[in-house]
Amino acid sequence: MADTLTIIYFAWVKERRGCSEEQIVRPAAGTTVAELLQQLQQHDASYRSVFADTAKLRFALDQNFVQHSEAIDDADELAIFPPVTGG
């Protein structure tokens, strides 16, 4: 388990954040995706803009879809993206 967590952003999430990915210090054990997003929103306005309505976002930990209530624990990667539609 690394001491960092890589966050990868897609589509409009990437545009609003101004980057496609970043590495952060791994959150404490038991921290959920929702709790991490709340912590990040305290950093700057771009986080608040992106994470203001998490119902408009989807999440994956180590390439497995999860709910925002999922604990991050030993995951190496958190992907954040808008809902995917088919056609």
PyMOL Python script that loads the backbone (N, CA, C, O; Angstrom):
from pymol import cmd

cmd.read_pdbstr("""\
ATOM      1  N   MET A   1       0.845  -1.178   0.000  1.00  0.00           N
ATOM      2  CA  MET A   1       0.000   0.000   0.000  1.00  0.00           C
ATOM      3  C   MET A   1       0.892   1.243   0.000  1.00  0.00           C
ATOM      4  O   MET A   1       1.757   1.400   0.862  1.00  0.00           O
ATOM      5  N   ALA A   2       0.675   2.100  -0.953  1.00  0.00           N
ATOM      6  CA  ALA A   2       1.451   3.338  -1.071  1.00  0.00           C
ATOM      7  C   ALA A   2       0.934   4.378  -0.078  1.00  0.00           C
ATOM      8  O   ALA A   2      -0.169   4.259   0.456  1.00  0.00           O
ATOM      9  N   ASP A   3       1.751   5.389   0.152  1.00  0.00           N
ATOM     10  CA  ASP A   3       1.354   6.477   1.047  1.00  0.00           C
ATOM     11  C   ASP A   3       0.516   7.524   0.330  1.00  0.00           C
ATOM     12  O   ASP A   3       0.064   8.491   0.943  1.00  0.00           O
ATOM     13  N   THR A   4       0.309   7.330  -0.972  1.00  0.00           N
ATOM     14  CA  THR A   4      -0.472   8.288  -1.752  1.00  0.00           C
ATOM     15  C   THR A   4      -1.648   7.595  -2.431  1.00  0.00           C
ATOM     16  O   THR A   4      -1.657   6.379  -2.620  1.00  0.00           O
ATOM     17  N   LEU A   5      -2.626   8.399  -2.787  1.00  0.00           N
ATOM     18  CA  LEU A   5      -3.784   7.958  -3.549  1.00  0.00           C
ATOM     19  C   LEU A   5      -3.804   8.791  -4.822  1.00  0.00           C
ATOM     20  O   LEU A   5      -3.727  10.018  -4.760  1.00  0.00           O
ATOM     21  N   THR A   6      -3.903   8.145  -5.965  1.00  0.00           N
ATOM     22  CA  THR A   6      -4.011   8.857  -7.234  1.00  0.00           C
ATOM     23  C   THR A   6      -5.483   9.085  -7.533  1.00  0.00           C
ATOM     24  O   THR A   6      -6.280   8.147  -7.522  1.00  0.00           O
ATOM     25  N   ILE A   7      -5.843  10.335  -7.800  1.00  0.00           N
ATOM     26  CA  ILE A   7      -7.205  10.674  -8.200  1.00  0.00           C
ATOM     27  C   ILE A   7      -7.162  11.016  -9.680  1.00  0.00           C
ATOM     28  O   ILE A   7      -6.380  11.865 -10.110  1.00  0.00           O
ATOM     29  N   ILE A   8      -8.011  10.346 -10.458  1.00  0.00           N
ATOM     30  CA  ILE A   8      -8.069  10.559 -11.904  1.00  0.00           C
ATOM     31  C   ILE A   8      -9.421  11.179 -12.239  1.00  0.00           C
ATOM     32  O   ILE A   8     -10.465  10.699 -11.796  1.00  0.00           O
ATOM     33  N   TYR A   9      -9.387  12.248 -13.024  1.00  0.00           N
ATOM     34  CA  TYR A   9     -10.593  12.976 -13.400  1.00  0.00           C
ATOM     35  C   TYR A   9     -10.880  12.791 -14.888  1.00  0.00           C
ATOM     36  O   TYR A   9      -9.959  12.735 -15.702  1.00  0.00           O
ATOM     37  N   PHE A  10     -12.171  12.696 -15.237  1.00  0.00           N
ATOM     38  CA  PHE A  10     -12.582  12.516 -16.625  1.00  0.00           C
ATOM     39  C   PHE A  10     -13.625  13.561 -17.024  1.00  0.00           C
ATOM     40  O   PHE A  10     -14.349  14.092 -16.182  1.00  0.00           O
ATOM     41  N   ALA A  11     -13.684  13.844 -18.331  1.00  0.00           N
ATOM     42  CA  ALA A  11     -14.697  14.702 -18.956  1.00  0.00           C
ATOM     43  C   ALA A  11     -14.754  16.080 -18.279  1.00  0.00           C
ATOM     44  O   ALA A  11     -13.713  16.682 -18.014  1.00  0.00           O
ATOM     45  N   TRP A  12     -15.971  16.582 -17.997  1.00  0.00           N
ATOM     46  CA  TRP A  12     -16.090  17.931 -17.434  1.00  0.00           C
ATOM     47  C   TRP A  12     -15.476  18.029 -16.042  1.00  0.00           C
ATOM     48  O   TRP A  12     -15.117  19.121 -15.601  1.00  0.00           O
ATOM     49  N   VAL A  13     -15.354  16.906 -15.351  1.00  0.00           N
ATOM     50  CA  VAL A  13     -14.708  16.919 -14.035  1.00  0.00           C
ATOM     51  C   VAL A  13     -13.243  17.345 -14.198  1.00  0.00           C
ATOM     52  O   VAL A  13     -12.731  18.160 -13.431  1.00  0.00           O
ATOM     53  N   LYS A  14     -12.586  16.781 -15.207  1.00  0.00           N
ATOM     54  CA  LYS A  14     -11.190  17.125 -15.510  1.00  0.00           C
ATOM     55  C   LYS A  14     -11.077  18.603 -15.892  1.00  0.00           C
ATOM     56  O   LYS A  14     -10.156  19.291 -15.452  1.00  0.00           O
ATOM     57  N   GLU A  15     -12.004  19.083 -16.700  1.00  0.00           N
ATOM     58  CA  GLU A  15     -11.968  20.482 -17.135  1.00  0.00           C
ATOM     59  C   GLU A  15     -12.108  21.439 -15.950  1.00  0.00           C
ATOM     60  O   GLU A  15     -11.375  22.424 -15.857  1.00  0.00           O
ATOM     61  N   ARG A  16     -13.032  21.154 -15.058  1.00  0.00           N
ATOM     62  CA  ARG A  16     -13.238  22.044 -13.907  1.00  0.00           C
ATOM     63  C   ARG A  16     -12.084  21.982 -12.911  1.00  0.00           C
ATOM     64  O   ARG A  16     -11.762  22.986 -12.276  1.00  0.00           O
ATOM     65  N   ARG A  17     -11.466  20.826 -12.771  1.00  0.00           N
ATOM     66  CA  ARG A  17     -10.321  20.701 -11.860  1.00  0.00           C
ATOM     67  C   ARG A  17      -9.068  21.295 -12.468  1.00  0.00           C
ATOM     68  O   ARG A  17      -8.175  21.736 -11.744  1.00  0.00           O
ATOM     69  N   GLY A  18      -8.989  21.313 -13.801  1.00  0.00           N
ATOM     70  CA  GLY A  18      -7.810  21.858 -14.460  1.00  0.00           C
ATOM     71  C   GLY A  18      -6.660  20.877 -14.546  1.00  0.00           C
ATOM     72  O   GLY A  18      -5.529  21.272 -14.831  1.00  0.00           O
ATOM     73  N   CYS A  19      -6.931  19.598 -14.302  1.00  0.00           N
ATOM     74  CA  CYS A  19      -5.906  18.559 -14.418  1.00  0.00           C
ATOM     75  C   CYS A  19      -6.592  17.214 -14.628  1.00  0.00           C
ATOM     76  O   CYS A  19      -7.759  17.037 -14.278  1.00  0.00           O
ATOM     77  N   SER A  20      -5.858  16.279 -15.198  1.00  0.00           N
ATOM     78  CA  SER A  20      -6.433  14.957 -15.443  1.00  0.00           C
ATOM     79  C   SER A  20      -6.220  14.003 -14.274  1.00  0.00           C
ATOM     80  O   SER A  20      -6.966  13.038 -14.111  1.00  0.00           O
ATOM     81  N   GLU A  21      -5.200  14.274 -13.460  1.00  0.00           N
ATOM     82  CA  GLU A  21      -4.987  13.450 -12.273  1.00  0.00           C
ATOM     83  C   GLU A  21      -4.091  14.183 -11.287  1.00  0.00           C
ATOM     84  O   GLU A  21      -3.401  15.144 -11.627  1.00  0.00           O
ATOM     85  N   GLU A  22      -4.129  13.702 -10.072  1.00  0.00           N
ATOM     86  CA  GLU A  22      -3.264  14.238  -9.030  1.00  0.00           C
ATOM     87  C   GLU A  22      -3.051  13.166  -7.975  1.00  0.00           C
ATOM     88  O   GLU A  22      -3.832  12.222  -7.857  1.00  0.00           O
ATOM     89  N   GLN A  23      -1.994  13.328  -7.220  1.00  0.00           N
ATOM     90  CA  GLN A  23      -1.725  12.423  -6.110  1.00  0.00           C
ATOM     91  C   GLN A  23      -1.885  13.192  -4.812  1.00  0.00           C
ATOM     92  O   GLN A  23      -1.418  14.322  -4.670  1.00  0.00           O
ATOM     93  N   ILE A  24      -2.556  12.550  -3.874  1.00  0.00           N
ATOM     94  CA  ILE A  24      -2.751  13.158  -2.563  1.00  0.00           C
ATOM     95  C   ILE A  24      -2.251  12.190  -1.495  1.00  0.00           C
ATOM     96  O   ILE A  24      -2.052  11.004  -1.759  1.00  0.00           O
ATOM     97  N   VAL A  25      -2.055  12.701  -0.316  1.00  0.00           N
ATOM     98  CA  VAL A  25      -1.697  11.848   0.814  1.00  0.00           C
ATOM     99  C   VAL A  25      -2.878  10.925   1.090  1.00  0.00           C
ATOM    100  O   VAL A  25      -4.026  11.366   1.147  1.00  0.00           O
ATOM    101  N   ARG A  26      -2.582   9.649   1.260  1.00  0.00           N
ATOM    102  CA  ARG A  26      -3.640   8.665   1.499  1.00  0.00           C
ATOM    103  C   ARG A  26      -4.444   9.061   2.742  1.00  0.00           C
ATOM    104  O   ARG A  26      -3.870   9.352   3.791  1.00  0.00           O
ATOM    105  N   PRO A  27      -5.779   9.068   2.615  1.00  0.00           N
ATOM    106  CA  PRO A  27      -6.606   9.398   3.779  1.00  0.00           C
ATOM    107  C   PRO A  27      -6.540   8.284   4.832  1.00  0.00           C
ATOM    108  O   PRO A  27      -6.112   7.166   4.547  1.00  0.00           O
ATOM    109  N   ALA A  28      -6.964   8.608   6.026  1.00  0.00           N
ATOM    110  CA  ALA A  28      -6.956   7.644   7.128  1.00  0.00           C
ATOM    111  C   ALA A  28      -7.815   6.428   6.790  1.00  0.00           C
ATOM    112  O   ALA A  28      -8.779   6.529   6.032  1.00  0.00           O
ATOM    113  N   ALA A  29      -7.460   5.295   7.352  1.00  0.00           N
ATOM    114  CA  ALA A  29      -8.229   4.062   7.150  1.00  0.00           C
ATOM    115  C   ALA A  29      -9.687   4.302   7.523  1.00  0.00           C
ATOM    116  O   ALA A  29      -9.988   4.954   8.523  1.00  0.00           O
ATOM    117  N   GLY A  30     -10.584   3.766   6.703  1.00  0.00           N
ATOM    118  CA  GLY A  30     -12.010   3.905   6.950  1.00  0.00           C
ATOM    119  C   GLY A  30     -12.640   5.128   6.323  1.00  0.00           C
ATOM    120  O   GLY A  30     -13.864   5.252   6.324  1.00  0.00           O
ATOM    121  N   THR A  31     -11.831   6.046   5.780  1.00  0.00           N
ATOM    122  CA  THR A  31     -12.369   7.239   5.127  1.00  0.00           C
ATOM    123  C   THR A  31     -13.141   6.827   3.883  1.00  0.00           C
ATOM    124  O   THR A  31     -12.635   6.065   3.059  1.00  0.00           O
ATOM    125  N   THR A  32     -14.358   7.324   3.744  1.00  0.00           N
ATOM    126  CA  THR A  32     -15.166   7.001   2.571  1.00  0.00           C
ATOM    127  C   THR A  32     -14.873   7.986   1.440  1.00  0.00           C
ATOM    128  O   THR A  32     -14.243   9.024   1.647  1.00  0.00           O
ATOM    129  N   VAL A  33     -15.339   7.640   0.249  1.00  0.00           N
ATOM    130  CA  VAL A  33     -15.207   8.547  -0.893  1.00  0.00           C
ATOM    131  C   VAL A  33     -15.878   9.881  -0.561  1.00  0.00           C
ATOM    132  O   VAL A  33     -15.305  10.940  -0.818  1.00  0.00           O
ATOM    133  N   ALA A  34     -17.075   9.840   0.003  1.00  0.00           N
ATOM    134  CA  ALA A  34     -17.801  11.070   0.342  1.00  0.00           C
ATOM    135  C   ALA A  34     -17.022  11.919   1.340  1.00  0.00           C
ATOM    136  O   ALA A  34     -16.958  13.140   1.197  1.00  0.00           O
ATOM    137  N   GLU A  35     -16.435  11.288   2.342  1.00  0.00           N
ATOM    138  CA  GLU A  35     -15.655  12.035   3.336  1.00  0.00           C
ATOM    139  C   GLU A  35     -14.423  12.677   2.707  1.00  0.00           C
ATOM    140  O   GLU A  35     -14.075  13.812   3.033  1.00  0.00           O
ATOM    141  N   LEU A  36     -13.765  11.951   1.808  1.00  0.00           N
ATOM    142  CA  LEU A  36     -12.607  12.519   1.119  1.00  0.00           C
ATOM    143  C   LEU A  36     -13.020  13.726   0.286  1.00  0.00           C
ATOM    144  O   LEU A  36     -12.328  14.745   0.291  1.00  0.00           O
ATOM    145  N   LEU A  37     -14.136  13.625  -0.426  1.00  0.00           N
ATOM    146  CA  LEU A  37     -14.596  14.748  -1.243  1.00  0.00           C
ATOM    147  C   LEU A  37     -14.890  15.964  -0.375  1.00  0.00           C
ATOM    148  O   LEU A  37     -14.603  17.091  -0.776  1.00  0.00           O
ATOM    149  N   GLN A  38     -15.457  15.751   0.807  1.00  0.00           N
ATOM    150  CA  GLN A  38     -15.709  16.863   1.727  1.00  0.00           C
ATOM    151  C   GLN A  38     -14.397  17.506   2.165  1.00  0.00           C
ATOM    152  O   GLN A  38     -14.297  18.730   2.248  1.00  0.00           O
ATOM    153  N   GLN A  39     -13.398  16.680   2.442  1.00  0.00           N
ATOM    154  CA  GLN A  39     -12.090  17.209   2.843  1.00  0.00           C
ATOM    155  C   GLN A  39     -11.460  18.026   1.716  1.00  0.00           C
ATOM    156  O   GLN A  39     -10.904  19.097   1.957  1.00  0.00           O
ATOM    157  N   LEU A  40     -11.549  17.519   0.488  1.00  0.00           N
ATOM    158  CA  LEU A  40     -10.950  18.215  -0.650  1.00  0.00           C
ATOM    159  C   LEU A  40     -11.626  19.558  -0.913  1.00  0.00           C
ATOM    160  O   LEU A  40     -10.968  20.518  -1.314  1.00  0.00           O
ATOM    161  N   GLN A  41     -12.937  19.628  -0.688  1.00  0.00           N
ATOM    162  CA  GLN A  41     -13.662  20.879  -0.922  1.00  0.00           C
ATOM    163  C   GLN A  41     -13.159  22.015  -0.038  1.00  0.00           C
ATOM    164  O   GLN A  41     -13.376  23.186  -0.351  1.00  0.00           O
ATOM    165  N   GLN A  42     -12.502  21.686   1.043  1.00  0.00           N
ATOM    166  CA  GLN A  42     -11.971  22.712   1.938  1.00  0.00           C
ATOM    167  C   GLN A  42     -10.697  23.350   1.381  1.00  0.00           C
ATOM    168  O   GLN A  42     -10.245  24.375   1.891  1.00  0.00           O
ATOM    169  N   HIS A  43     -10.112  22.742   0.327  1.00  0.00           N
ATOM    170  CA  HIS A  43      -8.842  23.235  -0.214  1.00  0.00           C
ATOM    171  C   HIS A  43      -8.991  24.460  -1.111  1.00  0.00           C
ATOM    172  O   HIS A  43      -8.309  25.464  -0.903  1.00  0.00           O
ATOM    173  N   ASP A  44      -9.876  24.388  -2.106  1.00  0.00           N
ATOM    174  CA  ASP A  44     -10.045  25.538  -3.000  1.00  0.00           C
ATOM    175  C   ASP A  44     -11.351  25.445  -3.775  1.00  0.00           C
ATOM    176  O   ASP A  44     -12.046  24.431  -3.732  1.00  0.00           O
ATOM    177  N   ALA A  45     -11.670  26.521  -4.485  1.00  0.00           N
ATOM    178  CA  ALA A  45     -12.953  26.641  -5.174  1.00  0.00           C
ATOM    179  C   ALA A  45     -13.151  25.602  -6.269  1.00  0.00           C
ATOM    180  O   ALA A  45     -14.286  25.198  -6.521  1.00  0.00           O
ATOM    181  N   SER A  46     -12.085  25.159  -6.926  1.00  0.00           N
ATOM    182  CA  SER A  46     -12.272  24.184  -8.008  1.00  0.00           C
ATOM    183  C   SER A  46     -12.801  22.861  -7.466  1.00  0.00           C
ATOM    184  O   SER A  46     -13.600  22.203  -8.133  1.00  0.00           O
ATOM    185  N   TYR A  47     -12.377  22.461  -6.281  1.00  0.00           N
ATOM    186  CA  TYR A  47     -12.932  21.246  -5.669  1.00  0.00           C
ATOM    187  C   TYR A  47     -14.409  21.456  -5.334  1.00  0.00           C
ATOM    188  O   TYR A  47     -15.234  20.575  -5.574  1.00  0.00           O
ATOM    189  N   ARG A  48     -14.734  22.608  -4.787  1.00  0.00           N
ATOM    190  CA  ARG A  48     -16.129  22.883  -4.438  1.00  0.00           C
ATOM    191  C   ARG A  48     -17.011  22.877  -5.675  1.00  0.00           C
ATOM    192  O   ARG A  48     -18.139  22.388  -5.624  1.00  0.00           O
ATOM    193  N   SER A  49     -16.518  23.407  -6.781  1.00  0.00           N
ATOM    194  CA  SER A  49     -17.271  23.431  -8.029  1.00  0.00           C
ATOM    195  C   SER A  49     -17.555  22.021  -8.537  1.00  0.00           C
ATOM    196  O   SER A  49     -18.670  21.719  -8.964  1.00  0.00           O
ATOM    197  N   VAL A  50     -16.556  21.175  -8.488  1.00  0.00           N
ATOM    198  CA  VAL A  50     -16.694  19.809  -9.009  1.00  0.00           C
ATOM    199  C   VAL A  50     -17.548  18.941  -8.098  1.00  0.00           C
ATOM    200  O   VAL A  50     -18.397  18.191  -8.580  1.00  0.00           O
ATOM    201  N   PHE A  51     -17.337  19.029  -6.792  1.00  0.00           N
ATOM    202  CA  PHE A  51     -17.961  18.095  -5.856  1.00  0.00           C
ATOM    203  C   PHE A  51     -19.210  18.640  -5.181  1.00  0.00           C
ATOM    204  O   PHE A  51     -19.686  18.050  -4.211  1.00  0.00           O
ATOM    205  N   ALA A  52     -19.751  19.747  -5.666  1.00  0.00           N
ATOM    206  CA  ALA A  52     -20.928  20.357  -5.052  1.00  0.00           C
ATOM    207  C   ALA A  52     -22.138  19.426  -5.069  1.00  0.00           C
ATOM    208  O   ALA A  52     -22.925  19.419  -4.123  1.00  0.00           O
ATOM    209  N   ASP A  53     -22.290  18.654  -6.118  1.00  0.00           N
ATOM    210  CA  ASP A  53     -23.432  17.736  -6.238  1.00  0.00           C
ATOM    211  C   ASP A  53     -22.912  16.361  -6.633  1.00  0.00           C
ATOM    212  O   ASP A  53     -22.797  16.055  -7.820  1.00  0.00           O
ATOM    213  N   THR A  54     -22.602  15.541  -5.654  1.00  0.00           N
ATOM    214  CA  THR A  54     -22.013  14.225  -5.945  1.00  0.00           C
ATOM    215  C   THR A  54     -22.996  13.276  -6.622  1.00  0.00           C
ATOM    216  O   THR A  54     -22.584  12.233  -7.131  1.00  0.00           O
ATOM    217  N   ALA A  55     -24.290  13.614  -6.639  1.00  0.00           N
ATOM    218  CA  ALA A  55     -25.260  12.781  -7.353  1.00  0.00           C
ATOM    219  C   ALA A  55     -24.989  12.804  -8.857  1.00  0.00           C
ATOM    220  O   ALA A  55     -25.436  11.919  -9.585  1.00  0.00           O
ATOM    221  N   LYS A  56     -24.257  13.818  -9.319  1.00  0.00           N
ATOM    222  CA  LYS A  56     -23.925  13.931 -10.742  1.00  0.00           C
ATOM    223  C   LYS A  56     -22.601  13.264 -11.081  1.00  0.00           C
ATOM    224  O   LYS A  56     -22.105  13.406 -12.199  1.00  0.00           O
ATOM    225  N   LEU A  57     -22.023  12.537 -10.129  1.00  0.00           N
ATOM    226  CA  LEU A  57     -20.716  11.917 -10.336  1.00  0.00           C
ATOM    227  C   LEU A  57     -20.773  10.413 -10.114  1.00  0.00           C
ATOM    228  O   LEU A  57     -21.650   9.900  -9.418  1.00  0.00           O
ATOM    229  N   ARG A  58     -19.823   9.724 -10.719  1.00  0.00           N
ATOM    230  CA  ARG A  58     -19.631   8.289 -10.501  1.00  0.00           C
ATOM    231  C   ARG A  58     -18.198   8.101 -10.041  1.00  0.00           C
ATOM    232  O   ARG A  58     -17.323   8.921 -10.319  1.00  0.00           O
ATOM    233  N   PHE A  59     -17.976   6.997  -9.327  1.00  0.00           N
ATOM    234  CA  PHE A  59     -16.673   6.754  -8.710  1.00  0.00           C
ATOM    235  C   PHE A  59     -16.219   5.326  -8.961  1.00  0.00           C
ATOM    236  O   PHE A  59     -17.034   4.409  -9.068  1.00  0.00           O
ATOM    237  N   ALA A  60     -14.914   5.152  -9.053  1.00  0.00           N
ATOM    238  CA  ALA A  60     -14.325   3.817  -9.159  1.00  0.00           C
ATOM    239  C   ALA A  60     -13.066   3.787  -8.304  1.00  0.00           C
ATOM    240  O   ALA A  60     -12.246   4.704  -8.351  1.00  0.00           O
ATOM    241  N   LEU A  61     -12.926   2.730  -7.529  1.00  0.00           N
ATOM    242  CA  LEU A  61     -11.705   2.487  -6.768  1.00  0.00           C
ATOM    243  C   LEU A  61     -10.985   1.333  -7.425  1.00  0.00           C
ATOM    244  O   LEU A  61     -11.538   0.240  -7.554  1.00  0.00           O
ATOM    245  N   ASP A  62      -9.755   1.567  -7.842  1.00  0.00           N
ATOM    246  CA  ASP A  62      -8.967   0.549  -8.546  1.00  0.00           C
ATOM    247  C   ASP A  62      -9.778  -0.103  -9.670  1.00  0.00           C
ATOM    248  O   ASP A  62      -9.773  -1.324  -9.833  1.00  0.00           O
ATOM    249  N   GLN A  63     -10.472   0.738 -10.439  1.00  0.00           N
ATOM    250  CA  GLN A  63     -11.222   0.365 -11.638  1.00  0.00           C
ATOM    251  C   GLN A  63     -12.472  -0.468 -11.359  1.00  0.00           C
ATOM    252  O   GLN A  63     -12.955  -1.177 -12.242  1.00  0.00           O
ATOM    253  N   ASN A  64     -12.994  -0.386 -10.146  1.00  0.00           N
ATOM    254  CA  ASN A  64     -14.255  -1.038  -9.792  1.00  0.00           C
ATOM    255  C   ASN A  64     -15.240   0.030  -9.345  1.00  0.00           C
ATOM    256  O   ASN A  64     -14.950   0.803  -8.431  1.00  0.00           O
ATOM    257  N   PHE A  65     -16.417   0.076  -9.993  1.00  0.00           N
ATOM    258  CA  PHE A  65     -17.419   1.062  -9.626  1.00  0.00           C
ATOM    259  C   PHE A  65     -17.809   0.911  -8.161  1.00  0.00           C
ATOM    260  O   PHE A  65     -17.997  -0.201  -7.667  1.00  0.00           O
ATOM    261  N   VAL A  66     -17.928   2.052  -7.469  1.00  0.00           N
ATOM    262  CA  VAL A  66     -18.328   2.057  -6.062  1.00  0.00           C
ATOM    263  C   VAL A  66     -19.293   3.211  -5.812  1.00  0.00           C
ATOM    264  O   VAL A  66     -19.392   4.140  -6.614  1.00  0.00           O
ATOM    265  N   GLN A  67     -19.992   3.139  -4.702  1.00  0.00           N
ATOM    266  CA  GLN A  67     -20.838   4.233  -4.238  1.00  0.00           C
ATOM    267  C   GLN A  67     -19.976   5.206  -3.438  1.00  0.00           C
ATOM    268  O   GLN A  67     -18.879   4.858  -3.002  1.00  0.00           O
ATOM    269  N   HIS A  68     -20.474   6.413  -3.251  1.00  0.00           N
ATOM    270  CA  HIS A  68     -19.698   7.401  -2.500  1.00  0.00           C
ATOM    271  C   HIS A  68     -19.566   7.035  -1.021  1.00  0.00           C
ATOM    272  O   HIS A  68     -18.776   7.644  -0.300  1.00  0.00           O
ATOM    273  N   SER A  69     -20.330   6.053  -0.574  1.00  0.00           N
ATOM    274  CA  SER A  69     -20.253   5.600   0.820  1.00  0.00           C
ATOM    275  C   SER A  69     -19.179   4.533   1.038  1.00  0.00           C
ATOM    276  O   SER A  69     -18.975   4.078   2.164  1.00  0.00           O
ATOM    277  N   GLU A  70     -18.499   4.137  -0.028  1.00  0.00           N
ATOM    278  CA  GLU A  70     -17.464   3.096   0.046  1.00  0.00           C
ATOM    279  C   GLU A  70     -16.190   3.628   0.705  1.00  0.00           C
ATOM    280  O   GLU A  70     -15.759   4.747   0.425  1.00  0.00           O
ATOM    281  N   ALA A  71     -15.596   2.820   1.581  1.00  0.00           N
ATOM    282  CA  ALA A  71     -14.322   3.188   2.209  1.00  0.00           C
ATOM    283  C   ALA A  71     -13.187   3.037   1.199  1.00  0.00           C
ATOM    284  O   ALA A  71     -13.157   2.073   0.433  1.00  0.00           O
ATOM    285  N   ILE A  72     -12.266   3.979   1.198  1.00  0.00           N
ATOM    286  CA  ILE A  72     -11.137   3.958   0.267  1.00  0.00           C
ATOM    287  C   ILE A  72     -10.120   2.902   0.680  1.00  0.00           C
ATOM    288  O   ILE A  72      -9.589   2.185  -0.167  1.00  0.00           O
ATOM    289  N   ASP A  73      -9.849   2.806   1.966  1.00  0.00           N
ATOM    290  CA  ASP A  73      -8.920   1.836   2.549  1.00  0.00           C
ATOM    291  C   ASP A  73      -7.623   1.713   1.768  1.00  0.00           C
ATOM    292  O   ASP A  73      -6.867   2.681   1.692  1.00  0.00           O
ATOM    293  N   ASP A  74      -7.336   0.536   1.174  1.00  0.00           N
ATOM    294  CA  ASP A  74      -6.032   0.322   0.538  1.00  0.00           C
ATOM    295  C   ASP A  74      -6.040   0.518  -0.974  1.00  0.00           C
ATOM    296  O   ASP A  74      -5.113   0.077  -1.653  1.00  0.00           O
ATOM    297  N   ALA A  75      -7.071   1.170  -1.515  1.00  0.00           N
ATOM    298  CA  ALA A  75      -7.112   1.430  -2.956  1.00  0.00           C
ATOM    299  C   ALA A  75      -5.953   2.345  -3.350  1.00  0.00           C
ATOM    300  O   ALA A  75      -5.538   3.204  -2.573  1.00  0.00           O
ATOM    301  N   ASP A  76      -5.438   2.151  -4.562  1.00  0.00           N
ATOM    302  CA  ASP A  76      -4.356   2.992  -5.080  1.00  0.00           C
ATOM    303  C   ASP A  76      -4.874   4.119  -5.961  1.00  0.00           C
ATOM    304  O   ASP A  76      -4.182   5.114  -6.178  1.00  0.00           O
ATOM    305  N   GLU A  77      -6.115   3.960  -6.475  1.00  0.00           N
ATOM    306  CA  GLU A  77      -6.629   4.897  -7.469  1.00  0.00           C
ATOM    307  C   GLU A  77      -8.113   5.151  -7.245  1.00  0.00           C
ATOM    308  O   GLU A  77      -8.890   4.222  -7.025  1.00  0.00           O
ATOM    309  N   LEU A  78      -8.489   6.416  -7.306  1.00  0.00           N
ATOM    310  CA  LEU A  78      -9.888   6.831  -7.278  1.00  0.00           C
ATOM    311  C   LEU A  78     -10.164   7.572  -8.575  1.00  0.00           C
ATOM    312  O   LEU A  78      -9.538   8.594  -8.854  1.00  0.00           O
ATOM    313  N   ALA A  79     -11.097   7.063  -9.366  1.00  0.00           N
ATOM    314  CA  ALA A  79     -11.501   7.738 -10.601  1.00  0.00           C
ATOM    315  C   ALA A  79     -12.835   8.433 -10.353  1.00  0.00           C
ATOM    316  O   ALA A  79     -13.731   7.872  -9.722  1.00  0.00           O
ATOM    317  N   ILE A  80     -12.956   9.658 -10.856  1.00  0.00           N
ATOM    318  CA  ILE A  80     -14.172  10.447 -10.684  1.00  0.00           C
ATOM    319  C   ILE A  80     -14.609  10.935 -12.058  1.00  0.00           C
ATOM    320  O   ILE A  80     -13.828  11.543 -12.791  1.00  0.00           O
ATOM    321  N   PHE A  81     -15.872  10.662 -12.402  1.00  0.00           N
ATOM    322  CA  PHE A  81     -16.352  10.993 -13.742  1.00  0.00           C
ATOM    323  C   PHE A  81     -17.860  11.172 -13.724  1.00  0.00           C
ATOM    324  O   PHE A  81     -18.530  10.715 -12.797  1.00  0.00           O
ATOM    325  N   PRO A  82     -18.405  11.840 -14.752  1.00  0.00           N
ATOM    326  CA  PRO A  82     -19.853  11.973 -14.859  1.00  0.00           C
ATOM    327  C   PRO A  82     -20.457  10.643 -15.294  1.00  0.00           C
ATOM    328  O   PRO A  82     -19.740   9.773 -15.787  1.00  0.00           O
ATOM    329  N   PRO A  83     -21.768  10.474 -15.119  1.00  0.00           N
ATOM    330  CA  PRO A  83     -22.404   9.234 -15.562  1.00  0.00           C
ATOM    331  C   PRO A  83     -22.134   8.971 -17.041  1.00  0.00           C
ATOM    332  O   PRO A  83     -22.075   9.894 -17.852  1.00  0.00           O
ATOM    333  N   VAL A  84     -21.974   7.714 -17.365  1.00  0.00           N
ATOM    334  CA  VAL A  84     -21.715   7.301 -18.740  1.00  0.00           C
ATOM    335  C   VAL A  84     -23.039   6.887 -19.363  1.00  0.00           C
ATOM    336  O   VAL A  84     -23.817   6.147 -18.762  1.00  0.00           O
ATOM    337  N   THR A  85     -23.286   7.375 -20.577  1.00  0.00           N
ATOM    338  CA  THR A  85     -24.507   6.990 -21.272  1.00  0.00           C
ATOM    339  C   THR A  85     -24.155   6.216 -22.522  1.00  0.00           C
ATOM    340  O   THR A  85     -23.096   6.415 -23.117  1.00  0.00           O
ATOM    341  N   GLY A  86     -25.031   5.354 -22.901  1.00  0.00           N
ATOM    342  CA  GLY A  86     -24.812   4.551 -24.107  1.00  0.00           C
ATOM    343  C   GLY A  86     -25.615   5.097 -25.262  1.00  0.00           C
ATOM    344  O   GLY A  86     -26.395   6.037 -25.112  1.00  0.00           O
ATOM    345  N   GLY A  87     -25.417   4.508 -26.386  1.00  0.00           N
ATOM    346  CA  GLY A  87     -26.180   5.007 -27.507  1.00  0.00           C
ATOM    347  C   GLY A  87     -26.018   4.152 -28.624  1.00  0.00           C
ATOM    348  O   GLY A  87     -26.590   4.406 -29.684  1.00  0.00           O
TER     349      GLY A  87
END
""", "prot")
cmd.dss("prot")
cmd.show_as("cartoon", "prot")
cmd.util.cbc("prot")
cmd.orient("prot")
